[in-house]
Amino acid sequence: MKNGLYIALVLVLTGATMFSGRVRLSTFDITAQGNDFVVSWQSELEEDVRQFELMRRTPNSNDQFVQVYEVQAHGPNRAYGFRDSQVFKSGSDKLDYQLEAVYMNGVREIVRSQSMNYTSTAVRRTWGSLKAMFQ
């Protein structure tokens, strides 16, 4: 019984030391600007963070998250941003972004996920063309 308790205690302490980093965001925003999406965030807390990785998922990516941006951590209270100009090349109407923190020890953590619905520019242009034809 005591051996099991010691093993459990060692596992808990080892896990706590292996994953000591933390991230807390003060903002995470996705805005449409013309044909692009701009993803921006700012952290309140960055403990042992090596870098941030921004992932994107669309139906055209087989519903898998694909890395679209990577940036080294700058420390808390600094702004980060990425302009995604590749979204409108797909015909999907749902877009998911996921921000991951990569810690100094290699552990990854999903910090924030957010979904957006949109109509691609191809559909907008087609709809605009159809509308113009019947005016």
Wavefront OBJ file of the C-alpha trace (Angstrom):
o trace
v 0.000 0.000 0.000
v 2.798 2.433 0.911
v 4.698 1.634 -2.308
v 1.640 2.559 -4.388
v 1.275 5.821 -2.490
v 4.957 6.685 -3.024
v 4.724 5.912 -6.738
v 1.623 8.083 -7.083
v 3.331 10.937 -5.213
v 6.428 10.710 -7.437
v 4.280 10.738 -10.590
v 2.353 13.797 -9.419
v 5.529 15.697 -8.502
v 7.254 14.707 -11.751
v 4.269 15.870 -13.778
v 4.200 19.182 -11.929
v 7.867 19.870 -12.657
v 7.644 18.758 -16.275
v 4.790 21.191 -16.986
v 5.488 24.393 -15.133
v 4.556 26.979 -17.779
v 1.369 28.976 -17.970
v -0.256 31.399 -20.385
v -3.139 33.786 -19.819
v -4.394 35.994 -22.637
v -5.882 39.439 -22.145
v -7.217 39.577 -25.726
v -7.753 37.249 -28.686
v -9.495 38.737 -31.720
v -10.221 37.685 -35.285
v -11.358 40.426 -37.645
v -12.115 40.440 -41.356
v -10.209 43.094 -43.273
v -11.027 43.043 -46.956
v -10.205 39.562 -48.242
v -8.042 38.719 -45.228
v -8.541 37.714 -41.620
v -6.358 39.343 -38.979
v -5.726 37.313 -35.837
v -4.325 39.273 -32.903
v -3.727 38.512 -29.257
v -1.987 39.834 -26.202
v -0.892 37.867 -23.166
v -1.098 38.870 -19.524
v 1.103 35.977 -18.453
v 3.778 33.946 -20.276
v 5.714 31.565 -18.044
v 8.367 29.428 -19.785
v 6.809 29.975 -23.236
v 9.198 29.440 -26.149
v 6.800 30.247 -28.986
v 3.209 30.522 -30.112
v 1.796 28.586 -33.072
v -1.389 29.610 -34.822
v -3.332 26.785 -36.426
v -6.218 26.996 -38.905
v -8.864 24.410 -39.822
v -11.263 24.490 -42.764
v -13.246 21.750 -44.490
v -10.618 21.913 -47.252
v -7.908 20.889 -44.764
v -9.738 17.592 -44.143
v -10.919 19.067 -40.847
v -7.336 18.969 -39.531
v -5.594 21.944 -37.972
v -2.696 23.194 -40.103
v -0.029 25.556 -38.799
v -0.195 28.930 -40.543
v 2.034 31.060 -38.288
v 4.771 30.694 -35.703
v 6.262 33.441 -33.537
v 8.785 33.488 -30.715
v 7.392 34.559 -27.333
v 8.144 38.196 -26.467
v 6.936 38.207 -22.882
v 3.717 39.388 -21.258
v 1.855 42.545 -22.262
v 3.136 42.452 -25.841
v 0.873 42.342 -28.874
v 1.039 39.554 -31.475
v -0.661 39.476 -34.839
v -0.973 37.632 -38.136
v -2.709 38.574 -41.402
v -4.139 35.466 -43.039
v -4.550 36.097 -46.756
v -4.963 32.452 -47.787
v -8.450 31.841 -46.410
v -10.523 33.106 -49.304
v -8.905 30.715 -51.755
v -11.111 27.979 -50.360
v -14.838 27.690 -50.782
v -15.552 26.784 -47.175
v -17.870 28.753 -44.986
v -16.478 27.809 -41.556
v -13.071 28.718 -40.267
v -11.444 27.687 -36.971
v -8.304 29.168 -35.461
v -6.419 27.595 -32.584
v -3.561 29.248 -30.689
v -1.024 26.915 -29.084
v 1.755 27.751 -26.649
v 4.953 25.709 -26.924
v 6.861 25.664 -23.653
v 10.631 25.447 -23.124
v 10.314 21.736 -22.289
v 8.470 21.005 -25.571
v 5.021 20.596 -24.032
v 2.194 22.133 -26.096
v -0.974 23.668 -24.752
v -4.028 24.941 -26.591
v -4.466 28.469 -25.287
v -7.522 29.573 -27.270
v -9.800 28.340 -30.050
v -12.295 30.401 -31.981
v -14.581 29.713 -34.953
v -15.935 32.067 -37.585
v -18.486 31.725 -40.343
v -17.914 33.617 -43.559
v -18.776 33.679 -47.225
v -15.806 33.416 -49.517
v -15.046 36.207 -51.994
v -15.740 33.837 -54.870
v -19.306 33.365 -53.646
v -19.701 37.096 -52.984
v -18.477 37.948 -56.470
v -20.735 35.342 -58.033
v -23.737 36.565 -56.046
v -22.918 40.165 -56.971
v -22.673 39.206 -60.631
v -26.004 37.375 -60.538
v -27.663 40.276 -58.773
v -26.335 42.730 -61.366
v -27.700 40.602 -64.203
v -31.299 40.930 -62.946
v -31.317 44.664 -62.186
l 1 2 3 4 5 6 7 8 9 10 11 12 13 14 15 16 17 18 19 20 21 22 23 24 25 26 27 28 29 30 31 32 33 34 35 36 37 38 39 40 41 42 43 44 45 46 47 48 49 50 51 52 53 54 55 56 57 58 59 60 61 62 63 64 65 66 67 68 69 70 71 72 73 74 75 76 77 78 79 80 81 82 83 84 85 86 87 88 89 90 91 92 93 94 95 96 97 98 99 100 101 102 103 104 105 106 107 108 109 110 111 112 113 114 115 116 117 118 119 120 121 122 123 124 125 126 127 128 129 130 131 132 133 134 135
